[in-house]
């Protein structure tokens, strides 16, 4: 029986690197960017794993012609529903109507059969969608990748596709909760603070989603811990997914570099006033996740 597994994260959290590394395992199937572009998996994607394991990491980077795992939003919109792709709120179990749950289940089950892999791995960023997925597939497992909210905010405001510049009335995440709107107004409507609030809204959603999933099927990993000790953390994820670190995976893993140079780039790339403002609104979450000391001074805990 196939294990369905999902890498989840806020976006700009390092989930792509982790997804790419895990997809190198010969027992892992996935949706490819080619499947997504043509909006129909060629041969059910059955050759995805074999092809991907032969492509060096240098030819899988974003922004170039490449072959790599994909979140598959085009193909999901076509074959399942746009509701799965760009909801303004999280999708929960109640959203899994019989029609929609059947379409989602059929999509993943058909590809898993075609690829004949013990684990079929997919990635979602933004809303968790975990409750919805859990209602549509048999006992899926979820790996939540967490990254320091200050680093996420810094990365978001640099992305050409970030829609926070339109303000909460025009972005993808629905209206700000009243208490978060007060925080944004107090920052003089700072865009870096709004990006931080996006992270906080999503972390709140992940906390709610985790409560609805049995602990045995939910693993939370900090991105900073992965890049500090990639071998230990990636093996932890493989164990959680029920697959072993074998020689074939070792050959693929050894070709990856896990750089730590971006871990605190927000301190160089944001104005110190923006960093302090972000820490003010994210302090409780940053402390709870181990990124700040309880004194709220903003000193990052060593990963």
Helices and strands as residue ranges (DSSP letters): E 3-9, H 15-22, E 28-29, H 33-38, G 42-45, H 48-52, G 57-59, H 73-79, H 82-85, G 93-95, H 98-115, E 119-125, H 130-136, E 141-146, H 149-156, G 164-166, H 178-186, H 191-211, G 215-217, E 218-222, H 223-228, H 230-241, H 247-253, H 266-269, H 272-288
